[in-house]
C-alpha cells in the first residue's frame, strides 16, 4: 500500500508572515529565480548546519551513524510527498543524475522507439541523442497542437505504432507551460509503454502524485520549488517496474559482494544509489519535504497560481513587453522579452533594484524555442513566500526598464 501524506492541522492555513519569518533572505531582496534555486527555510538550513557541526566534532562516519534515523526518515517523507513507498525512492546528486540513472537503465536497441516532447530539457535530450548513437534506437519528437500544448493525438498515434519509452517533462524550464502528464500516463499505460517523468520544475509548485500520473520512473531535485538544498536529487522507480531495468553501473550500495566471483543486486530503488553521499544535504532534503508536508499544499499551489497570474497579466499590460509562455495551463515560471533590451541587460538592471531574475536560453529547450524564434528570454519564477507587493515591485521594475 502506498504511504499517504500526513497533515499537520496547525499549518492548514497560510500564515505568510510566519513563513517569511522562517525564510532567510526575503527581507534582503525579491527572489524571482525559484525555478533556478529557491530560498530555503530555517529548518532546512539548520538540518544541514547542525549535521556539518556534528561531522566536525565526530567525523563523517560517526556523525552519519548518529543520524541514521533522520536519513531513513527522508525517504519516508519524500515518498509521502509524491504518493510512493519509501522502497521506491533513491537519492542522487541532482535531477539530471536521477533521470540519467533511470533512462540509461532502460534496455533500448535497434528497432526501439523513444517518444519525447518538443519542450524536453537539454540534459535529457542530449542524453537521448548520446544513447541513440550507442544503441541505435529512434527518437520521435511529439510536437505542439494548435494551442501550443503537447499533442496528445500525435502521442497516442505514435504509441499505438509501438514504443519502448515515453519521456516528458512536467514543466519545461524555459516557459510556464504545464504538460498534460496524467493524460500522457493514460496513453502510456494503455499501450504498455514505460513512462519516465521529469518532475524537476513541478515538485513544490504543483501536485505530483506518481500513482495518479501513472509513471514508472520520475526524477526530482531539491533546490527549486521544494526549497531544499543544492546537490540533492531523488529518483522514483515503481516497485513493479524494477525488474524491467538493467543498471548501467553498480556500486557497493546497489550490489552486495557475496563471493569472489558473485554479487547480488538490490531489489529496491536504492539499486540506483551511490553509497557515498552528502549526508547534510540528505537531511536538509528531508527537512524540506517535512516543511512542505506541514503546510496546506493545496493552498500553497493556489497561491502560486495567483501570484504567477498576477505577474503574467501585469507583464502583458506593459508596452514593449511580450509574454512568451505557450499553452493552456501555466505554472509559476513566467517568460517574457522587452523590445530593444536583451534579457541579460534586464537581469542586470533588475538586480540593481534588488530583484533576482534569470535568463532562459534556447539551449535549454532548443526544439521549442527554436520553433518559436526565441534565442533567450527573461525568466521570472515567484514562490509562495513572496507578497503581492513583491509582484507589483517586479512589474514596476520591468516597466521602468521597458520605458
C-alpha positions as CSV (number, residue, x, y, z in Angstrom):
1,X,0.0,0.0,0.0
2,X,1.2,3.5,-0.8
3,X,2.1,5.7,2.1
4,X,-0.3,8.6,2.4
5,X,0.7,12.2,3.1
6,X,0.4,13.3,6.7
7,X,-1.3,16.5,7.7
8,X,-0.3,18.9,10.4
9,X,-3.5,20.6,11.5
10,X,-1.5,23.6,12.9
11,X,-0.5,24.6,9.4
12,X,-3.7,24.2,7.5
13,X,-3.8,27.9,6.5
14,X,-1.1,30.1,5.0
15,X,0.5,32.3,7.6
16,X,2.5,34.4,5.2
17,X,4.1,36.5,7.9
18,X,5.3,33.3,9.7
19,X,6.5,31.7,6.5
20,X,8.5,34.8,5.7
21,X,9.9,34.9,9.2
22,X,11.1,31.3,8.7
23,X,12.8,32.2,5.3
24,X,16.2,33.9,5.5
25,X,16.8,36.4,2.6
26,X,13.2,37.6,2.0
27,X,14.0,41.0,3.5
28,X,17.2,41.4,1.5
29,X,15.8,41.1,-2.0
30,X,12.8,39.9,-4.1
31,X,13.7,36.4,-5.2
32,X,12.3,35.7,-8.6
33,X,14.5,32.8,-9.5
34,X,12.9,29.9,-7.7
35,X,12.9,27.8,-10.8
36,X,16.7,28.1,-10.6
37,X,17.2,27.7,-6.8
38,X,14.8,28.8,-4.2
39,X,15.3,30.2,-0.7
40,X,15.4,27.5,2.0
41,X,13.5,27.8,5.3
42,X,15.4,27.9,8.6
43,X,14.6,24.2,9.3
44,X,16.4,23.1,6.1
45,X,19.4,25.3,6.8
46,X,19.5,24.1,10.4
47,X,19.4,20.5,9.4
48,X,22.4,20.9,7.2
49,X,24.5,23.2,9.5
50,X,23.8,21.0,12.6
51,X,25.0,18.0,10.8
52,X,28.1,19.7,9.5
53,X,28.9,20.7,13.0
54,X,28.4,17.1,14.2
55,X,30.7,15.9,11.4
56,X,33.3,18.4,12.5
57,X,33.2,17.1,16.1
58,X,32.8,13.3,15.4
59,X,33.9,12.7,11.9
60,X,31.7,11.8,8.9
61,X,31.1,8.2,9.5
62,X,30.3,8.6,13.2
63,X,28.0,11.6,12.6
64,X,26.1,9.6,9.9
65,X,25.7,6.7,12.3
66,X,24.1,9.0,14.8
67,X,21.8,10.5,12.2
68,X,20.8,7.1,10.6
69,X,17.2,7.5,11.7
70,X,17.0,11.0,10.2
71,X,18.5,9.8,6.9
72,X,15.9,7.0,6.8
73,X,13.1,9.4,7.6
74,X,14.0,11.4,4.5
75,X,12.9,8.5,2.3
76,X,9.6,8.2,4.1
77,X,8.9,12.0,4.0
78,X,9.6,12.2,0.3
79,X,7.6,9.1,-0.5
80,X,4.6,10.6,1.3
81,X,5.0,13.8,-0.7
82,X,4.8,12.1,-4.1
83,X,2.4,9.2,-3.2
84,X,5.0,6.5,-3.3
85,X,6.6,4.0,-0.9
86,X,10.0,4.5,0.7
87,X,11.4,1.5,-1.0
88,X,10.7,3.1,-4.4
89,X,12.9,6.1,-3.7
90,X,16.6,6.6,-4.4
91,X,18.6,9.7,-3.5
92,X,21.1,11.1,-6.0
93,X,23.1,14.2,-6.7
94,X,20.6,16.0,-8.9
95,X,17.5,15.6,-11.0
96,X,19.7,15.1,-14.1
97,X,21.6,12.4,-12.2
98,X,18.3,10.7,-11.4
99,X,17.0,11.0,-14.9
100,X,20.2,9.6,-16.4
101,X,20.3,6.6,-14.0
102,X,16.7,5.7,-14.9
103,X,16.9,6.3,-18.6
104,X,20.3,4.6,-19.3
105,X,19.0,1.6,-17.4
106,X,16.1,1.1,-19.8
107,X,17.1,-1.6,-22.3
108,X,16.9,0.1,-25.7
109,X,18.3,-1.1,-29.0
110,X,17.8,-1.0,-32.8
111,X,14.1,-1.1,-33.7
112,X,13.0,0.6,-30.5
113,X,11.3,4.0,-30.5
114,X,11.5,6.6,-27.7
115,X,8.8,9.2,-27.7
116,X,9.6,12.6,-26.1
117,X,8.2,16.1,-26.1
118,X,9.1,19.2,-28.1
119,X,9.8,21.1,-24.9
120,X,12.2,18.5,-23.3
121,X,15.1,19.8,-21.2
122,X,18.5,19.9,-22.7
123,X,20.2,17.4,-20.3
124,X,17.6,14.8,-21.1
125,X,17.6,15.4,-24.9
126,X,21.4,15.3,-25.2
127,X,21.3,12.0,-23.3
128,X,18.7,10.7,-25.8
129,X,21.0,11.7,-28.6
130,X,24.0,10.2,-27.0
131,X,22.3,6.9,-26.2
132,X,20.9,6.8,-29.8
133,X,24.4,6.9,-31.2
134,X,25.4,3.9,-29.0
135,X,22.2,1.8,-29.2
136,X,20.6,2.7,-32.5
137,X,17.1,3.4,-31.4
138,X,14.8,6.0,-32.9
139,X,13.8,9.3,-31.3
140,X,10.3,10.6,-32.1
141,X,9.5,14.1,-31.0
142,X,5.9,14.8,-30.2
143,X,5.1,18.4,-31.3
144,X,2.6,21.0,-30.2
145,X,-1.0,21.2,-31.1
146,X,-2.8,24.3,-32.3
147,X,-3.0,25.7,-28.7
148,X,0.7,25.1,-28.2
149,X,0.3,22.2,-25.9
150,X,1.8,18.7,-26.2
151,X,-0.1,17.0,-29.0
152,X,-1.8,14.0,-27.3
153,X,-3.3,12.8,-30.5
154,X,0.1,12.5,-32.1
155,X,1.4,10.9,-28.9
156,X,-1.3,8.3,-29.0
157,X,-0.8,7.6,-32.7
158,X,2.9,7.1,-32.1
159,X,2.4,4.9,-29.0
160,X,-0.1,2.8,-31.0
161,X,2.7,2.1,-33.5
162,X,4.8,0.8,-30.7
163,X,7.3,2.4,-28.4
164,X,9.9,1.4,-25.8
165,X,9.7,4.5,-23.7
166,X,7.8,7.8,-23.3
167,X,9.9,10.6,-21.6
168,X,8.4,14.0,-21.0
169,X,8.8,16.9,-18.6
170,X,6.0,18.1,-16.3
171,X,7.0,21.7,-16.6
172,X,9.7,22.9,-19.0
173,X,12.4,25.1,-17.6
174,X,12.1,27.8,-20.2
175,X,8.4,28.5,-20.0
176,X,5.5,28.2,-17.6
177,X,3.8,25.5,-19.8
178,X,2.4,22.5,-17.9
179,X,2.4,19.3,-19.9
180,X,-0.7,17.1,-19.5
181,X,1.2,14.4,-17.7
182,X,-1.8,12.5,-16.4
183,X,-3.2,12.2,-19.9
184,X,0.3,11.1,-21.1
185,X,0.2,8.4,-18.3
186,X,-3.1,7.1,-19.5
187,X,-1.8,6.7,-23.1
188,X,1.5,5.1,-21.9
189,X,-0.3,2.6,-19.7
190,X,-3.0,1.8,-22.3
191,X,-0.3,0.8,-24.8
192,X,2.1,-0.7,-22.3
193,X,4.9,1.8,-22.8
194,X,7.2,2.7,-19.8
195,X,6.9,6.3,-18.8
196,X,9.8,8.5,-17.5
197,X,8.7,11.8,-16.0
198,X,10.9,14.8,-15.4
199,X,9.3,16.5,-12.3
200,X,12.3,18.8,-11.6
201,X,10.3,22.0,-12.0
202,X,7.0,20.9,-10.7
203,X,7.7,19.4,-7.3
204,X,6.8,22.1,-4.8
205,X,4.6,24.2,-7.0
206,X,2.2,21.6,-8.4
207,X,0.7,18.4,-7.1
208,X,2.9,15.5,-8.1
209,X,1.3,12.1,-7.4
210,X,3.2,9.4,-9.2
211,X,0.4,6.9,-8.9
212,X,-2.2,9.3,-10.3
213,X,0.2,10.3,-13.1
214,X,0.9,6.7,-13.9
215,X,4.7,7.0,-14.5
216,X,7.0,4.1,-13.8
217,X,10.0,6.4,-13.2
218,X,10.4,10.1,-12.2
219,X,13.3,12.4,-11.4
220,X,13.3,15.3,-8.9
221,X,15.5,18.0,-7.5
222,X,15.7,19.6,-4.1
223,X,16.9,23.1,-4.8
224,X,13.9,24.5,-6.8
225,X,10.3,24.8,-5.7
226,X,10.8,22.2,-2.9
227,X,13.1,24.8,-1.2
228,X,15.7,22.2,-0.4
229,X,19.5,22.1,-0.7
230,X,21.6,22.1,-3.8
231,X,23.4,18.9,-4.8
232,X,20.4,16.7,-3.9
233,X,18.1,14.8,-6.2
234,X,15.6,12.0,-5.9
235,X,14.5,9.2,-8.2
236,X,11.3,7.3,-8.1
237,X,11.1,3.8,-9.5
238,X,7.8,1.9,-9.4
239,X,8.4,-1.3,-7.4
240,X,6.7,-3.5,-10.1
241,X,8.9,-1.9,-12.8
242,X,12.3,-2.6,-11.1
243,X,12.9,-5.9,-12.9
244,X,12.5,-4.3,-16.3
245,X,15.6,-2.2,-15.7
246,X,19.3,-3.1,-16.2
247,X,21.5,-0.6,-14.3
248,X,24.4,0.6,-16.4
249,X,26.8,0.5,-13.4
250,X,26.6,-0.8,-9.9
251,X,28.2,0.3,-6.6
252,X,28.6,-1.2,-3.1
253,X,25.2,0.4,-2.3
254,X,23.4,-1.2,-5.2
255,X,25.0,-4.6,-5.1
256,X,26.3,-7.0,-2.3
257,X,29.5,-8.9,-3.0
258,X,28.6,-12.4,-2.0
259,X,31.7,-14.3,-3.0
260,X,34.9,-13.6,-5.1
261,X,33.1,-14.3,-8.3
262,X,29.4,-13.5,-7.4
263,X,27.3,-10.5,-6.4
264,X,23.6,-9.8,-5.8
265,X,21.7,-6.7,-6.9
266,X,19.3,-4.9,-4.6
267,X,15.7,-5.3,-5.4
268,X,14.5,-1.8,-4.2
269,X,15.2,1.7,-5.7
270,X,18.4,2.0,-3.8
271,X,19.8,-0.1,-6.6
272,X,20.4,3.3,-8.3
273,X,22.2,5.0,-5.4
274,X,25.9,5.5,-4.6
275,X,27.0,4.7,-1.0
276,X,29.0,7.8,-0.5
277,X,26.7,10.9,-0.2
278,X,26.3,14.4,1.2
279,X,24.5,13.4,4.5
280,X,23.9,17.0,5.4
281,X,22.1,17.6,2.1
282,X,20.0,14.4,2.5
283,X,18.9,15.6,6.0
284,X,18.2,19.0,4.5
285,X,16.2,17.4,1.7
286,X,14.1,15.5,4.3
287,X,13.6,18.7,6.2
288,X,12.3,20.5,3.1
289,X,9.9,17.6,2.5
290,X,8.6,17.8,6.0
291,X,8.2,21.6,5.8
292,X,6.0,21.3,2.7
293,X,4.1,18.4,4.2
294,X,3.4,20.6,7.2
295,X,1.8,23.3,5.0
296,X,-1.6,23.2,3.4
297,X,-0.2,22.2,0.0
298,X,-3.4,23.0,-2.0
299,X,-3.4,26.5,-0.5
300,X,0.2,26.8,-1.4
301,X,-0.3,25.7,-5.0
302,X,-3.3,28.0,-5.3
303,X,-1.3,31.0,-4.0
304,X,1.5,30.2,-6.5
305,X,-1.0,30.2,-9.3
306,X,-2.5,33.5,-8.2
307,X,0.9,35.2,-7.9
308,X,2.1,34.0,-11.3
309,X,-1.2,35.0,-12.9
310,X,-0.8,38.5,-11.3
311,X,2.7,38.7,-12.7
312,X,1.9,37.4,-16.1
313,X,-1.1,39.6,-16.6
314,X,0.8,42.6,-15.3
315,X,3.7,42.0,-17.8
316,X,1.2,41.7,-20.7
317,X,-0.1,45.1,-19.9
318,X,3.3,46.8,-20.1
319,X,4.0,48.4,-23.5
320,X,7.1,46.8,-25.2
321,X,6.9,43.6,-23.2
322,X,6.0,40.3,-24.8
323,X,4.9,37.4,-22.6
324,X,6.2,34.2,-24.2
325,X,4.6,31.3,-22.3
326,X,2.6,29.0,-24.6
327,X,-0.2,26.5,-23.8
328,X,-3.5,26.5,-22.0
329,X,-2.2,25.6,-18.5
330,X,0.6,27.6,-17.0
331,X,2.7,27.3,-13.9
332,X,4.9,29.7,-11.8
333,X,7.5,30.2,-14.4
334,X,6.9,33.4,-16.4
335,X,9.0,34.2,-19.5
336,X,9.0,37.5,-21.4
337,X,11.1,39.7,-23.6
338,X,11.5,43.5,-23.7
339,X,11.7,45.3,-27.0
340,X,15.2,46.5,-27.8
341,X,16.7,45.2,-24.5
342,X,18.5,41.9,-24.1
343,X,17.4,39.5,-21.3
344,X,20.9,39.8,-19.7
345,X,20.6,43.6,-19.6
346,X,17.2,43.2,-17.9
347,X,18.7,40.8,-15.4
348,X,21.4,43.2,-14.5
349,X,19.1,46.2,-14.2
350,X,16.6,44.2,-12.1
351,X,19.5,43.1,-9.8
352,X,20.3,46.8,-9.3
353,X,16.8,47.2,-7.9
354,X,17.2,44.2,-5.6
355,X,15.2,41.8,-7.7
356,X,16.7,38.5,-8.7
357,X,15.7,37.2,-12.2
358,X,17.1,34.7,-14.6
359,X,17.7,34.2,-18.4
360,X,16.3,31.2,-20.2
361,X,18.4,30.4,-23.3
362,X,17.4,28.4,-26.4
363,X,19.9,25.7,-25.4
364,X,17.7,24.7,-22.5
365,X,14.7,23.6,-24.7
366,X,16.1,24.1,-28.2
367,X,13.3,22.4,-30.2
368,X,10.6,24.5,-28.6
369,X,12.5,27.8,-28.5
370,X,14.0,27.5,-32.0
371,X,10.5,26.8,-33.4
372,X,9.2,30.0,-31.7
373,X,12.2,32.0,-32.9
374,X,13.4,32.8,-29.3
375,X,17.1,32.9,-28.6
376,X,16.7,33.8,-25.0
377,X,14.1,35.2,-22.6
378,X,13.7,36.8,-19.2
379,X,12.6,34.2,-16.7
380,X,10.7,35.2,-13.6
381,X,9.6,32.5,-11.1
382,X,7.8,33.6,-8.0
383,X,7.2,31.4,-4.9
384,X,4.5,31.4,-2.2
385,X,6.6,33.3,0.3
386,X,6.5,36.4,-1.9
387,X,3.9,39.1,-1.2
388,X,1.6,40.7,-3.7
389,X,3.6,43.9,-3.3
390,X,6.7,42.0,-4.4
391,X,5.0,41.1,-7.6
392,X,4.0,44.7,-8.1
393,X,7.5,45.9,-7.4
394,X,8.8,43.4,-10.0
395,X,6.3,44.7,-12.5
396,X,7.3,48.3,-11.7
397,X,11.0,47.3,-12.2
398,X,10.2,45.8,-15.6
399,X,8.1,48.8,-16.6
400,X,10.9,51.2,-15.8
401,X,13.4,49.2,-18.0
402,X,10.9,48.9,-20.8
403,X,10.1,52.7,-20.8
